[in-house]
Amino acid sequence: MGKQVNNLANILSLTTFLKHCSAVLLLVSSMSIQAQELPYSNGKKYILGEVSVSGNTSFSEQTIVTYSGLSKGKEMSIPGEDIGDAIKKLWNSKLFSDIEIYITKIEGNVAYLEIRLSDLPQLYELKINGVKKGKHEGIIKDTKLNKGVKVTENLLTTTKNFLNKKYKKEGFLNSKVHINTIEVKDSTPTARVNMVLNIDKGEKVKIKDIVFNGNEVLSDKYLRKSMKGTKKINRLRILKRSKFIDSSYQADLGHIVEKYKENGYRDARILSDSIIYNDDKTISLKIGVSEGTQYSFGDISFIGNTVYTNEQLTRMLRIRKGDTYNGVLLQKRIADNTKPDADDITNLYQNSGYLFSSINPVEVNATNNVIDMEIRISEGKPAYFNNVSIVGNDKTNDHVIYREIRTRPGQLYSKANVVRTVRELGQLGFFDAQEISPNFNNPNPNEGTIDMEYSVKETGSSQIELQGGYGGGGFIGTLGLSFNNFSIKDIFKKDAYKPIPMGDGQKLALRLQASRFYQTYSFSFSEPWLGGKRPVQFSTSISHTKQFLYDYTTGNADKSKSFNITGITFGLAKRLQVPDDFFVLSQAISYQRYDLNNYNTGLFTFGDGYANNLSYTVGLSRDNTNIDPIYPTGGSKFGVTAKLSIPYSLFDGVDYSQLKEDREQAVTDQDATELAKIDQERYKWLEFYKVNFKGEWYTQITKDLVLRPSTEFGFLGAYNNDRGVIPFERFYLGGDGLGTYSLDGREAIALRGYPNQSLSDNDGGTIYNKFSLELRYPITLKASAKIYALGFLEGGASYNNFRDYNPFEIKRSAGLGIRIFMPAFGLLGIDFGHGFDPLESLGETKAHGWETHFIIGQQF
């Protein structure tokens, strides 16, 4: 054998060695091919001579030899570990394929080697078929198929397996992935390939049936109901689809076990689950369960508690001896992780300062299906806030944020105060409510201290308001500028204009609204913390409106006949402490001057004259909606207001009963001059009272889906029936609510599915009610744009007096819409509403049908 090695050009291949590391394969010349395994014990010492490199590679010979570690003059055994290590190094570089090392010749004790290898091909171009172009970037990112990546068999296999697994998790159980590579033949020395990725996702597979085995206590129907995201085909179901999603299915297997635990079967478990493919391209799920036996609670004792007595903790736990065992409920009563403000024992301790407390339920006995529990409590030291800081506010001044913070240095820790602080910062509207984060820093259980840092991300708080729509007899356009984080103290500082003075939380708004028939201008300002010490909001507004009379002959506005209103309002709103500090008491005094210039309509019997409206408004509201004011997910908001004038008829010396008789006589005599004179006397100073109520509630049905029911009511009355209800301050129901100008104090109430103000008489109603139910789903809640879709049911009506009032005789509608909130423009939206009832005023006998409502800068 030794003579053959000396006389022939011998080749030693170590490819097999790389995989087996137990022997090398010595291949003798191609003239007389023989092979025999040479164990390491037969290795002979050689001095390494020249090492050459061959094959298809763009790397230099010196680079490859150096990297392999096979340096000239090195003493090594052949066969031996040195050559195996060299192959490993080259292989682990992930740059080469087909690595082989040969003995080219042996002269005495000097061995000459040749490294033969090929570069791995690089990815040159990637083509993806079968999915939308918008998905290509995500696929490339997930699979790392970037240009220049080395293409290996492992890469191809990993990519294929990853994509198949990905699509199956998404419900595409029949997905297929094929990968083809094509060598690029050009003058470039680097090996390159083009790759074609063919993806056939197929259709999502629907679930025909879900069958359970082994269940005797809980029925199939009951268990299927516990599966939140896995539903079988039901044509009557709208919100939940029947397509199979693996991740939802795996979660639902856990929900099945939880449902058993809620019913006392704590040992229940899933024994098996399988997917059966049906001939109609659907699947059936078979789930085997083991129910075990039902348990009940035995003795429940508390260990380690000193702050609260056993009786207090028992009342909070609300579980008694003999109750059916419910492990899910037990955990929620101890620590409900789904609600930060849950009524549980953990929050009881945390709201009393015991941040470092821990509460663990332990089963100490389970004899005869009765479980005795110990609730083991480690209270720890009370924690106090050490440092409280804010990060992320570049525009808003620190004092604006600190005055809303409920956690102060030196104050006893309270989780409820942390949660409330996050809510208050979100309600300011200056920050992205989704990004507000309370960070606990430097907790020190030994000393009982914690640092609190609130991280905020500022968002645009100034808005350009643009509205367009039809109402009040023509196109209505609105242009407004609203600065919601204004700083009036910096108004004379040149450096503060970036582009306007900002940071003190004040609100300044300028608004222009116009159509062919009217113009209105308004200015408003509010300071939320008057004096800077307490949350007392001061607000003021000034407005001027000019209404032109409609000319029936031309269909245009008659500019020589006008109705002008000038008004000013001052208001104060104070946050209350009782019943709780979500309540706000607001008060305002307002004055409007109405001037009529040759303005003769059915609404007013005098065309030239004036009226004065001096009124006092008092309101009580409560708003505890959760965090994001654009997309609340919980809580409620309600308000009741009363607007009152002075009861002039008590002391002005006018006999209104006689005036009423005189007016009736003037109507009988058709004496327009006398009628105008009487009404001028009646409306010189307006006398009325007006009551409004509005309530809305938010309930999170699932993680994202929010239900919002709301109700509204309004009533306009008179102190003196002889004087009558004034023709001002009335309610106009229907449409998109765009006609919100200040003309005669009227209120435009939106009711989608009908034209603007079509559900009230021309002179408006004195009573209205409205009911609404919205289902909202967020598409994105990012700071740059918050978008959500909605479906709605609405109903409402307006009435002229209580004799006609019937809250059940309403105009009904339903529809779909979308809302987009962008910080610079406010809320934008479009709704498609279908009115189910005919409008008698328009001569309709069938359902009114569809109406499109487009809004900008307004929220229903």
Summary of the structure (lengths in Angstrom):
residues: 860
radius of gyration: 40.1
end to end distance: 95.8
largest distance: 144.2
contacts: 2668
relative contact order: 0.05
helix: 20%
strand: 43%
